[in-house]
Amino acid sequence: MRIVRAAAYRQFQPFRDGPYTCRGQSEDGADSTIVRLETDRGLTGWGEMAPLGSFYAEGFAAGARAGVAELLPRLLGADPRQLLRVNHIMDDAMMGQLYVKAPIDMACWDLLGKAAGLPVAELSGGRFGESVLLYRSISQAAPEVMAAVAKKYLAEGYRRIQVKVGDDPLEDVERMKAVRAVVPAQVLLLADANGAWQVDAALRFVRAMGDADYYLEQPCMTLDENARVRAAARQPMILDESIASLGDLLAAHRIGILNGVTIKLARVGGMTKARLIRDVAVALGLRVTIEDTGGSDIDTAATTHLMLSTPPAQRFHTVDFMNWVTVSNASGMPPTESGQISAPSKPGLGLEVREESLGAPFFEVG
């Protein structure tokens, strides 16, 4: 099987609940890049990535569009089922720029599943059960506003709440307290700073929070900084922005600072590399979250498949980006129920992409 044609599309996806704010900056929606790969056997594979603006991660939307236009011609004639070889072709053609490669790799997984007649979950480790827990993120705002949003998400069935912090540490303490005051004790809370704090600010936060029950996620940006915070924190720590490769995971584990890891497909370069990091994290006994920087149905399907193939003892939770935005780009994703999500059971990602929702491609080759 060979790739004979490829195309890429741009789709803007407004956030359902208005501007999303973290690190003091806001975005109105996700600027998604969607890749289509066609083969000589009549199969079509789809992939998606959407960075959160240009401030959140190294990836940015205009860079993704330019990057896929450069890489897609290099893949004509390649067998998409040979995932490591496809990744080698991309890595040889373009140094770094992992976010550019993520939607192409995802489309190859979709094609692998369709060629094999199996869903991605079964191909990436096996389907452990039928659903995965979801968390919902509350972007930075006044404490009373964030508390109101938390109540709204509870009413929608979510039972895990991520509170965006990383601002003034004492104001962030008030945000956490306001959210905790309106959600039951059994609702798990996460304080996610997205690496925005300096060490002194993070230390002020954890000391002011005392013995409160929550997970501390990525308080500072570097491993050394987080190690200093971890020594003072009573709560378990999850790393996200610090983990862009298997080497990063091993380094963090070696110095003993993390209890869980959040793996974002765009950050690590796609599903192939994410699965490798996931499998090592599972072997190390860590809690695993697999998600991404944004997207809609296509991206949500990919992360859900990988989460369902993660053993339950290590599986933490994921996100349903298709419900974060007002634009759908595919049918076939089961609706979320009671704060949980399931993956399609059809081969590949299991979706029927709504090509009419994408408009004309900004790039085609083949």
N, C-alpha and C positions, 0 to 999 in steps of 0.2 A: 504494500500500500504506500502511495506517495502523495505528498502535498502538491497539488497542481494549480491551485488558486488561493489567494488570500485577500482579505479586505479588513479595514478598520473603520470604526464609526465613533462619533462623539455624541454623548447624550448627557444633558444637564438634568440633574435630579434634585429638585427642591426638597429641603427638609420639611417633614410634615408638621413639626412643632415649632417652626420658626428658626431663626439663626442659632447655630451651635457654637458655643464659646468654650475655649480652653486656652490656657497660657495667655489669657487676656486678649485673644484675637478671635474673630467670629467669621463664619462662613454661612451663606444662605442655602447651600446645597452641595451635592457631589458632582464634580465634573468628570464623568466616566468615559473611559476608553474601552471599547468593545471590539474584540478580534474575532473574525470568522476564517476558519481554515477549511478548504474543500479538498477532497482526495479523488484519486482516479477510480475509486470504487463507489463513488456517489455518496459518500458520507460527509457530513458537515460537523465541525466542532466549534464551540464557542467559549470565549474567555472574557473576563472583565476585570478592570481595576479602576479605582477612583481615589485619588489622594484627597485628604482634607485640606484644601487650599495649598499654599506654598510654605506655610509656617510649621506644619505639624511634623512632617517627615522630609527626608531628602528628596522624595519624589514630588513632582508637580505636574499638573495636567498637560501643559504645553510640551513639557519634556517627554511625557509618555507618548504623545502623538508623533513627535519627531522621531522618537526612538523606535517605535514599532514600524514606522515607514522605512527606516533604515534596515531593520532586522528581517522583516517578512520576506523580501526577495532572496535572502540567504537561505531560506528554508524550503524553497521550491525544490522538489525532488527528494526531500528527506522523508523518512518513514516516521510519522508522528507517534507510533507505538513504541519507538525506541527512545524513551524519555531521557535517559542519561545522555544519549548521543545528541538529541535535540538541544539539551542544555549545554553540552560541550560546544556545539556549533554557535550558539548565542554568546557564550562566554568568550569564545575565541574571536568572534566578530566585534564584540563590544565589552570593554572592561567595566566592571561594576554595573551601575544603573539597574539594580535588581528589579526595581518596580516596573521597568519597561518590559522585562522578560516574563513577569508574572501572568499577564493575560494570555500570552502565547503558550506558555506551559500549561495553563488551565485548559485551553482549547485542545491541546494534545491529549490530556487526560480524558476529555469528553470523547474524543475520537477513539482512544484506546478502549473505553468502555463500550462504545457502540460497535466497534469491530469484534470485541469479545462477547457481546451480548450480555454484559454484566454492568450493574451500577458501580459508580466509583467507590462507594463505601465497601463493597465486597472486594474490589481490586486493591484497596489501600489498607487492608488489614482484617476485614470482616465486619459485619454489622452486629454490634453489641446492643441489642434492644432496638427500639423503634423511635426513641425521642431523646432530645438533649435539653437540659435546662438552659434558660436564657437569662441574661441580665439586661437591664436597661440603664443607660447613662443619663445623668442629669448635668447639663452644662452649667457653667458658672453664672451665678446670679445672686441676688440678695437671699439671705437664708429663708425668709418666708416664702419667696417665690419658688425656691428649690423644694421646700417642704410641700407646697401645693402640687408641684409636678410629680413628686414622689407618690402622693396620694392618688393622682391620676393614673400612674403606671400600676399601682397596686390594684386599682379598679379594673385595669385591663388584663390582670392575671399575672403580671411579673412578680417574682418573689426574690429577686436579687437586684440590688440597686448599687450602681457605681456613682459616687459623688465626686464631681470634678473639683479638685483643690489646686494648690500650687500658687495661690495668691498670698496675701498677708496671712501668716500662719494662725494668728488668733482669730481673724475673720473666718478662716477655713474651719477652725474648731466650732465656731457658731453655726456654720453651714452643716457640719456633721451632726451637731446636737439637734438642730432644727429638723433634719431629715429623720433622725432616730426617734424623735418625739412623736412622729406621725406614722411610723411603721412598726409592726409587731416585732418582738424580740427575735423571732425565728427567721425574720427576713435578713439575709446576709448583706452587710454593707461593705463597700470597698471605697477607700480614699485614694483617688488616682490623681497624682500631680503631673503626670506626663513628663517627668524629669525637670520641672520648672523651678524647683527650689534650689537654693544654695544650702550647704550642709547646716549652717546655723539656723536657717528658717525651718528646715525639716526637723531638726532637734527640738526646736520650740514647739512645733506641732505635736510630735509624739509625746513629749513630756506633759503638755497641757491636756492631751487626751487620756493620759493615765492608763488605767486598765480596761478602757472601753473595748468592746468586742467588734473588731473590723479587720479587714485585710488592708495592708499598706502597699500600694502599687506605685512603683517607679518614682520614689520621692525626688531623686536627683538623677543627673544624666549619666555619670560614669560609674563604673563598678567600684572604684576606690571610694567615691563619695557615698555610694549606697552602703558600702561596708561599714563606714563610720556611723551611719544612721541605724543600720541593722543592729549594731552593738548596743544601742540605747533603746531600741524599740521592743516592747513586749509582744507586739502583734506579728503574725506571719507576713512575709514580704513576697510580692510577686514582681517580676521584672518583665518589661515589655520593650521599651525603646532601646534598652541595652542589648537586646538579643536579636542580632541580624544574621547570625551564622551559628553553625554547630560549635565552632571555636569559642564564640561568646558564651554559649550555654555551659560549656565545659569549664571555662575560666570562672564563671560565676559560681558554679557548683564547687569548684576546687577551693575557693575561699569561704565557702559555707554561708552564703548570704541569702539564698532564695529557697522558698518553699513551693513556688509555682512559677510557671512561665506562660506568657502570652505570645503566641506565634502569629504574626500577621503575614499573610501570603505575599503582599506587595513588598514588605520590608525584607523578606528573606529570599525573594526571587521566584516564588510560585509554589505549587503544590508538591512538586518533587522534592525540593529542599525542605519544605515544611514537614513533609512526612518523615524525612530523615531526622530532623531535630525532634519531632514528636516522639519517634520511637526511642531515641536515646533518653529523652526526658522521662518517658515511661519506665525505662530500665533503671533510671536513677531514683525512681519513686516520687517524682514531682507531680504536682497538680498541673494539668495542661488545659489551656484555652487556645483554640484556633479560631481566628477571625481575620479581619482585614481592616484597611484604612477607609473603606467605603464601597458603595456599589448598590445594586438592586438585586433582582431575582437570580441572575446568573452567578454573581459572587456569593450570595447567600447559599445557593445550592452547593457550591464547592466547599465552603467552610463546614456546612452541616454534614456532608458526606465524610469529611476527614474527622469530624468530631464523633460521629457515630461509629467510626472504625477505631476509636481510642478506647482502651479498656475502661470500664466504669470506675474502677478504683482510683484511677488517675484523672479521669475526665472531670473537668471543673464546670465550665459553661461556655456559651458563645453568644453571638448577637444575631438578630434578624433584620439585617439592613434593609430588606425589602419593605419592612414596615416603618423604617425611619424616613423614607422618602415618599413622594407623591407620584412617582413615575414607575411603572412596571415595564420590564423589557422581555418577560417570558411568562408562559403559563406552565403549570405542572408542580410548583412548590406547594406542598400541603399547608393549609392555614395554621398559624400558631394557636395553641390551645393550652390554657392554664399555665402560661409561662414556659411552655416547652415547644420545640420545633422538631419536625421530622424531615427526612430526605426523600426525594422521589425514588420509586422502585424500578423505573425504566432504565435501560442501559445508558451508560455515560452519566452526565449530570442529570439526565431524566427530564429535560425541559423541551418545550416548543418555543423557540425564540420568536418574539413578535417583531419581525424585520421592519414592518411598517412604522413601528414606534421609533426606529433608529434614524430614519431619513436616509439620505444618500451617504455612501461612505466617503470619508475624506482621503482615503488611499485605497488603491486596488492594484494587484499585480497577478500575473499568471496568464 
